[in-house]
Structures are given as C-alpha cells and as structure tokens.
C-alpha cells in the first residue's frame, strides 16, 4: 500500500505544473521594460488599430450626422471614381517618381554617411559633425521650406544672386516645374540623411573588431575592410530598412509637398497625399478620401509582403 502511494506521488511530480507563477515572476522581473514599452503599445492601439474601424466609410456614402451605422452603403463606388478620375494617372505617376527618387538618391546617403563617420578617428570632429547633420531632423518642414525659399527666391535669393554675379541667368526654382523634384529630394536629404545614420552606426558598432584586426594583418586597406566586413555585417539591417521603405511607396508626406505646391508646378507636384486634402477633406468628401487612404495602405501592404518574401528567398531574414 505504501509503495502504491509512493508511485502515485512520483507520477504527480512528473505532471507539468501550471506555469502561471513562472509567468508572473518573469513579468515582475522585467516590469520596467514593459512600462517603457507601454507608451508605444498605447500609441499603436489608439492611433493605428482603433481608427481602422473607420475604414468602413470608404464603402459608404458617409454623412457625419448619421454616423457610420446610419450611412448608406455604396460598395466600391468611391474606388471606381478614384480609378476613373482624369487626373489619377498623373497623380499616381508623380507619387511614384518622387518615391523612386527617394529610393535612388536618398536611401544610400545615410549608409555612405555612416560608413564615413565610422572611419573618423578624431572624436571631437566626429561628435560635432554628427550634431550638425542630425540637427535639421528636429526642424519642421515649414522651417526647411522657408529657409529654401529665402535661398532660392528670384528676388534677392543667395543662389540667384550668385548666378547673376557669375554671369548666368536667374532661375525661378520655386515656380519652375522642372526644378520641383530636384528641390524636393535635396530638402529630404538635407533634413533626414543625418538622422538615418543612427541605425547604421549602431549596426556598425556591433561588428567584431577582431575581424578588422585579421583583415589588417592580411594586408586589407580601409576600402577593402568596408567592402568585405562592414557592408556584409550591416546587410541585414539595410534589407530590413529597404523593405520598410518600400512599404511607404505612396506615403511621401503631405506637409512637405504641400508647402512646395503652387499653381505653376501643380502638374508635377500634385501627389496622392495632397490630392486627398484638396479633393477629399476640403470638400468634405470623407468617404472618397478614406477610399484613397485605403488604396494607399493596401498597396503598401502588398509591396512589403512581396519584398519580404523576395528577401527570404535571397537568404535574408526579412521583417517577419
């Protein structure tokens, strides 16, 4: 009888015990990490996930006084209007061209800047230069565009004054359609390039110094070390940021383009974000503007998933 009791006790000991207490201990041990995480989680819940219920008005003839529950359902009427709009193809082309310029000219700049900063050995110069290139990120687009206006205006702008001084004709940069896209991308690089180096510098700092020592012993110079050690070490970071960048293909930012937009360059400057404001919100067409936003989000989601799948097929980690 006693042996039977002992056998039952052994069998009970082998049964997995509830992990609730273990989970509580782990949560309590890392409580401050979860507290730090809480503001970010609340931000995404309040401003990203809860508003997704409002996408229903893209399929309604939404009336504010009737609300979402009382407005008439019209199906894909607003999407049909978007795709048959005479200016839609031109607006989509402008958006894609600006995104292509972002990808071609802006995206490599933070990588190159991080590689160059990593080679600087004078700490004072390095910190000073980092501060100078980070600073524009903390300025609003209003300030950036205002400074550009003062420099580029044909009436006393420093750039046009220099052109006139050296015998060239003045150029109306702000009203010329040909100069809108170069002005836009230069401002993006000026404001965001320094800030974009932070992630790359952090990735470079995690590279094992022993690899550089071994490369120097084998006779590799600075450029070979960058090409064969630094770039392969941060390749996964570059791929992840590229995938996330591709997801913003139709998300160029309303404020920046709107500040540069005028009646003279509207043909090349009107993008989806500004079109949503002028044709949707200013005229009170909330359902139509929501349909455009839904279209943007869907395209971004498809491109992120496609780019992530391609990255995994190429042997990279991807974002999920």
C-alpha positions in Angstrom: 0.0 0.0 0.0 2.8 2.4 0.9 4.6 1.5 -2.3 1.4 2.4 -4.3 1.2 5.8 -2.6 4.8 6.5 -3.4 4.3 5.6 -7.0 1.3 7.9 -7.2 3.4 10.7 -5.7 6.1 10.2 -8.3 3.6 10.3 -11.1 2.1 13.5 -9.8 5.5 15.0 -9.6 6.0 14.2 -13.3 2.8 16.0 -14.3 3.7 19.6 -15.6 2.7 22.2 -13.1 0.9 25.4 -14.1 3.3 28.0 -15.4 1.2 30.9 -14.1 3.6 31.5 -11.2 6.6 31.4 -13.5 5.0 33.9 -15.9 4.2 36.2 -13.1 7.8 36.1 -11.8 9.1 36.8 -15.3 6.6 39.8 -15.7 7.6 41.2 -12.4 11.3 40.7 -13.1 11.0 42.7 -16.4 8.3 45.1 -15.2 10.2 48.3 -16.1 10.8 47.0 -19.6 7.1 46.6 -20.0 6.5 50.0 -18.5 8.9 51.5 -21.1 7.1 49.5 -23.8 3.6 50.7 -22.8 3.6 54.2 -24.4 4.5 52.7 -27.8 1.9 50.0 -27.5 -0.8 52.5 -26.5 0.2 54.8 -29.4 -0.3 52.0 -32.0 -3.6 50.8 -30.4 -5.1 54.3 -30.2 -3.8 55.9 -33.4 -3.3 52.9 -35.7 -5.6 50.0 -34.8 -8.7 51.6 -33.4 -9.0 54.0 -36.4 -9.0 51.0 -38.7 -12.7 50.6 -37.9 -13.3 53.9 -39.7 -12.2 52.3 -43.0 -15.8 51.2 -43.3 -16.8 54.7 -44.5 -14.8 54.0 -47.7 -17.7 51.8 -48.7 -20.4 54.2 -47.6 -21.9 57.5 -48.6 -20.8 58.8 -45.2 -22.8 61.5 -43.5 -21.3 62.9 -40.3 -24.8 63.5 -38.7 -25.8 59.9 -39.5 -22.6 58.2 -38.3 -21.0 55.0 -39.6 -24.0 52.9 -38.5 -26.6 55.1 -40.3 -24.8 56.0 -43.5 -25.8 54.3 -46.8 -23.6 51.5 -48.1 -22.4 52.1 -51.7 -19.9 49.4 -52.2 -16.9 50.2 -54.4 -18.4 53.4 -55.8 -15.6 55.7 -54.4 -12.9 53.3 -55.6 -14.4 53.4 -59.1 -14.4 57.2 -59.0 -10.7 57.2 -58.0 -9.6 54.9 -60.8 -11.7 56.8 -63.4 -10.6 60.2 -62.3 -8.9 62.0 -65.2 -6.0 63.2 -63.1 -5.5 59.9 -61.2 -2.8 58.6 -63.6 -0.9 61.8 -63.4 -1.1 62.0 -59.6 0.0 58.3 -59.3 2.9 58.9 -61.7 4.1 62.0 -59.7 3.9 60.0 -56.5 5.9 57.0 -57.9 8.5 59.3 -59.4 9.1 61.1 -56.1 9.3 57.7 -54.4 11.8 56.4 -57.0 14.0 59.5 -56.4 13.8 58.9 -52.7 14.9 55.3 -53.2 17.6 56.1 -55.7 19.1 59.3 -54.2 18.2 59.5 -50.5 18.3 55.8 -49.3 22.0 55.2 -50.0 23.1 58.6 -48.4 22.7 57.6 -44.7 24.6 54.4 -45.4 27.5 56.2 -47.0 27.4 58.9 -44.3 27.5 56.2 -41.6 30.5 54.5 -43.3 32.4 57.8 -43.5 31.6 58.7 -39.9 32.8 55.3 -38.7 36.2 56.0 -40.3 36.7 59.3 -38.5 39.2 58.8 -35.6 39.0 62.4 -34.1 36.1 62.1 -31.6 35.6 65.8 -31.3 35.2 66.3 -35.0 33.0 63.2 -35.2 30.6 64.4 -32.5 30.5 67.9 -33.9 29.7 66.6 -37.4 27.1 64.2 -36.1 25.4 67.0 -34.3 25.3 69.2 -37.4 23.9 66.6 -39.6 21.3 65.4 -37.0 20.1 69.0 -36.3 17.9 69.5 -39.4 15.7 66.5 -38.5 14.4 68.4 -35.5 13.2 71.3 -37.7 9.7 71.2 -39.1 9.2 71.1 -42.9 7.9 74.7 -42.6 11.3 75.9 -41.4 13.2 73.8 -44.0 11.0 75.1 -46.9 11.2 78.6 -45.5 15.0 78.5 -45.5 14.9 77.1 -49.0 12.6 79.9 -50.1 15.0 82.6 -48.8 17.9 80.9 -50.6 16.2 80.1 -53.9 13.8 83.0 -54.5 14.5 85.0 -57.6 14.0 88.3 -55.7 17.2 88.5 -53.7 17.9 84.8 -53.0 21.5 84.0 -52.4 21.6 81.3 -55.1 20.2 83.5 -57.8 22.4 86.4 -56.7 25.5 84.1 -57.1 24.2 83.0 -60.6 23.9 86.7 -61.6 27.3 87.5 -60.2 29.0 84.9 -62.3 27.1 86.0 -65.4 24.3 83.4 -65.6 20.6 84.0 -65.8 18.4 83.8 -62.7 16.3 80.7 -62.3 12.9 80.7 -60.8 13.4 77.5 -58.7 10.2 77.8 -56.7 7.8 78.2 -59.6 9.5 76.1 -62.3 8.0 72.6 -62.8 11.5 71.3 -63.9 13.0 72.2 -60.5 10.3 70.9 -58.2 11.6 67.3 -58.0 15.3 68.3 -57.5 14.3 70.8 -54.9 12.2 68.2 -53.1 14.8 65.5 -53.0 17.6 67.9 -51.9 15.4 69.0 -49.0 14.7 65.4 -48.0 18.4 64.6 -48.0 19.2 67.7 -46.0 16.7 67.0 -43.3 16.7 63.2 -43.0 20.1 61.9 -44.1 21.9 62.6 -40.7 19.1 61.1 -38.7 19.1 58.0 -40.9 22.7 57.2 -40.0 21.8 56.4 -36.3 20.7 52.8 -37.0 23.6 52.1 -39.4 26.1 53.5 -36.9 24.6 51.2 -34.2 24.9 48.2 -36.5 28.5 49.0 -37.4 29.4 49.4 -33.7 28.3 45.8 -33.2 30.8 44.4 -35.7 33.6 42.3 -34.1 36.8 44.4 -34.0 38.8 41.2 -34.4 37.6 40.9 -38.0 39.2 44.3 -38.8 42.4 43.2 -37.0 42.6 40.0 -39.0 41.9 41.9 -42.2 44.7 44.4 -41.5 47.1 41.5 -40.8 46.2 40.1 -44.2 47.0 43.5 -45.8 43.5 44.8 -46.4 43.1 48.6 -46.6 40.3 50.7 -45.4 38.2 50.3 -48.5 38.6 46.5 -48.6 37.6 46.3 -44.9 34.5 48.4 -45.6 33.6 46.2 -48.6 34.3 42.8 -47.2 33.5 43.3 -43.5 31.4 46.4 -42.7 28.9 46.2 -45.5 28.2 42.4 -45.2 27.8 42.9 -41.4 25.1 45.5 -41.8 23.5 44.0 -44.9 20.5 42.6 -42.9 19.8 46.0 -41.4 19.9 47.6 -44.9 17.5 44.9 -46.2 15.0 45.4 -43.4 15.0 49.2 -43.8 14.7 48.9 -47.5 11.6 46.7 -47.1 10.1 49.2 -44.7 10.9 52.0 -47.1 9.2 50.1 -50.0 6.1 50.0 -47.8 5.9 53.8 -47.9 5.8 53.8 -51.7 2.7 56.1 -51.7 3.4 57.8 -48.4 5.6 60.7 -49.2 4.3 63.1 -46.5 1.6 65.7 -47.0 3.2 68.7 -45.3 6.5 68.8 -47.3 4.9 68.6 -50.8 2.0 70.9 -49.9 4.4 73.6 -48.8 6.2 73.4 -52.2 3.0 73.1 -54.2 1.7 76.1 -56.2 -0.3 76.8 -59.3 2.7 76.8 -61.6 4.1 73.4 -60.6 0.9 71.6 -59.7 1.1 69.3 -62.8 4.3 67.7 -61.5 3.9 68.3 -57.7 0.3 67.0 -57.0 0.6 63.7 -55.3 -1.9 61.4 -53.6 -1.5 63.0 -50.2 -2.2 66.5 -51.4 -5.0 65.2 -53.6 -6.7 63.6 -50.6 -6.6 67.0 -48.9 -7.8 69.1 -51.8 -10.3 66.8 -53.4 -11.4 64.9 -50.2 -11.1 66.8 -47.0 -11.5 70.4 -48.1 -14.7 69.5 -50.0 -16.0 67.3 -47.1 -15.8 64.1 -49.1 -14.8 61.9 -46.3 -15.7 58.6 -47.9 -13.7 59.4 -51.0 -10.6 60.5 -49.1 -10.9 57.3 -46.9 -11.1 55.2 -50.1 -7.8 56.8 -51.3 -6.2 56.1 -48.0 -7.4 52.5 -48.1 -5.9 52.1 -51.6 -2.5 53.5 -50.4 -2.4 51.2 -47.4 -3.3 48.2 -49.4 -0.6 48.9 -52.0 2.0 49.4 -49.2 1.0 46.1 -47.5 1.3 44.1 -50.8 4.7 45.6 -51.5 6.0 44.9 -48.0 4.9 41.3 -48.2 6.3 40.9 -51.7 9.7 42.5 -50.8 9.9 40.4 -47.6 9.2 37.2 -49.5 11.9 38.1 -52.0 14.4 38.9 -49.3 13.8 35.5 -47.7 14.3 33.7 -51.0 17.6 35.5 -51.3 18.6 34.2 -47.8 17.9 37.3 -45.8 15.9 37.4 -42.6 13.2 39.8 -43.6 11.0 41.6 -41.1 8.8 38.6 -40.2 
